[in-house]
Amino acid sequence: CKPYFIVFQNGEEIYEFESTESYKTEEPISFPLALHISGDIKLQFYSVSDILGTQEMFTVHFHTFYINSSHVRFSRDMIDGAHLNTFKQFTDSFSVTLEVK
């Protein structure tokens, strides 16, 4: 898949990213972003493929007021769309980690 995601701040789209690389690994994937964010944040992740088109993978929601660390980790059970793991594409150790500066 080619990861594609959109960042929303307080309900408005502020950033869009589409990878030019395809990934078929369980190794961590990193996307460095230099965004100034505040308030309610939604990260919507998609998978883009030539065969299936664009498919929604999962969503992460948080409010910046509650971030008090330089690393914020969301486990699979905290991620909308991944917590049910309907198609078994997310391992038990699947997570999203944000580095905050």
Contacts in CASP RR format, 6 or more apart in sequence:
PFRMAT RR
TARGET T0000
AUTHOR 0000-0000-0000
METHOD contacts of the structure
MODEL  1
CKPYFIVFQNGEEIYEFESTESYKTEEPISFPLALHISGDIKLQFYSVSD
ILGTQEMFTVHFHTFYINSSHVRFSRDMIDGAHLNTFKQFTDSFSVTLEV
K
1 22 0 8 1.000
1 23 0 8 1.000
1 24 0 8 1.000
1 47 0 8 1.000
1 48 0 8 1.000
1 49 0 8 1.000
2 18 0 8 1.000
2 19 0 8 1.000
2 20 0 8 1.000
2 21 0 8 1.000
2 22 0 8 1.000
2 23 0 8 1.000
2 47 0 8 1.000
2 48 0 8 1.000
2 49 0 8 1.000
3 17 0 8 1.000
3 18 0 8 1.000
3 19 0 8 1.000
3 23 0 8 1.000
3 29 0 8 1.000
3 31 0 8 1.000
3 45 0 8 1.000
3 46 0 8 1.000
3 47 0 8 1.000
3 48 0 8 1.000
4 16 0 8 1.000
4 17 0 8 1.000
4 18 0 8 1.000
4 19 0 8 1.000
4 45 0 8 1.000
4 46 0 8 1.000
4 47 0 8 1.000
4 48 0 8 1.000
4 54 0 8 1.000
5 16 0 8 1.000
5 17 0 8 1.000
5 31 0 8 1.000
5 43 0 8 1.000
5 44 0 8 1.000
5 45 0 8 1.000
5 46 0 8 1.000
6 13 0 8 1.000
6 15 0 8 1.000
6 16 0 8 1.000
6 17 0 8 1.000
6 43 0 8 1.000
6 44 0 8 1.000
6 46 0 8 1.000
7 13 0 8 1.000
7 14 0 8 1.000
7 15 0 8 1.000
7 16 0 8 1.000
7 17 0 8 1.000
7 33 0 8 1.000
7 35 0 8 1.000
7 37 0 8 1.000
7 41 0 8 1.000
7 42 0 8 1.000
7 43 0 8 1.000
8 14 0 8 1.000
8 41 0 8 1.000
8 42 0 8 1.000
8 43 0 8 1.000
8 44 0 8 1.000
9 37 0 8 1.000
9 38 0 8 1.000
9 39 0 8 1.000
9 40 0 8 1.000
9 41 0 8 1.000
10 39 0 8 1.000
10 40 0 8 1.000
11 40 0 8 1.000
11 42 0 8 1.000
14 35 0 8 1.000
14 37 0 8 1.000
15 33 0 8 1.000
15 35 0 8 1.000
17 31 0 8 1.000
17 33 0 8 1.000
18 48 0 8 1.000
19 31 0 8 1.000
23 29 0 8 1.000
26 91 0 8 1.000
37 64 0 8 1.000
38 64 0 8 1.000
39 63 0 8 1.000
39 64 0 8 1.000
39 65 0 8 1.000
40 61 0 8 1.000
40 62 0 8 1.000
40 63 0 8 1.000
41 61 0 8 1.000
41 62 0 8 1.000
41 63 0 8 1.000
41 64 0 8 1.000
42 59 0 8 1.000
42 60 0 8 1.000
42 61 0 8 1.000
43 59 0 8 1.000
43 60 0 8 1.000
43 61 0 8 1.000
43 96 0 8 1.000
44 56 0 8 1.000
44 59 0 8 1.000
45 56 0 8 1.000
45 57 0 8 1.000
45 58 0 8 1.000
45 59 0 8 1.000
45 60 0 8 1.000
46 54 0 8 1.000
46 55 0 8 1.000
46 56 0 8 1.000
46 57 0 8 1.000
47 54 0 8 1.000
47 55 0 8 1.000
47 57 0 8 1.000
48 54 0 8 1.000
48 55 0 8 1.000
49 55 0 8 1.000
57 81 0 8 1.000
57 82 0 8 1.000
58 79 0 8 1.000
58 80 0 8 1.000
58 81 0 8 1.000
58 82 0 8 1.000
58 90 0 8 1.000
58 96 0 8 1.000
59 79 0 8 1.000
59 80 0 8 1.000
59 81 0 8 1.000
60 74 0 8 1.000
60 78 0 8 1.000
60 79 0 8 1.000
60 80 0 8 1.000
60 96 0 8 1.000
61 80 0 8 1.000
62 72 0 8 1.000
62 74 0 8 1.000
67 100 0 8 1.000
69 100 0 8 1.000
70 99 0 8 1.000
70 100 0 8 1.000
70 101 0 8 1.000
71 97 0 8 1.000
71 98 0 8 1.000
71 99 0 8 1.000
71 100 0 8 1.000
72 97 0 8 1.000
72 98 0 8 1.000
72 100 0 8 1.000
73 95 0 8 1.000
73 96 0 8 1.000
73 97 0 8 1.000
73 98 0 8 1.000
74 95 0 8 1.000
74 96 0 8 1.000
74 97 0 8 1.000
74 98 0 8 1.000
75 94 0 8 1.000
75 95 0 8 1.000
76 82 0 8 1.000
76 83 0 8 1.000
76 85 0 8 1.000
76 90 0 8 1.000
76 91 0 8 1.000
76 92 0 8 1.000
76 93 0 8 1.000
76 94 0 8 1.000
76 95 0 8 1.000
77 83 0 8 1.000
79 94 0 8 1.000
79 95 0 8 1.000
79 96 0 8 1.000
82 90 0 8 1.000
82 94 0 8 1.000
END
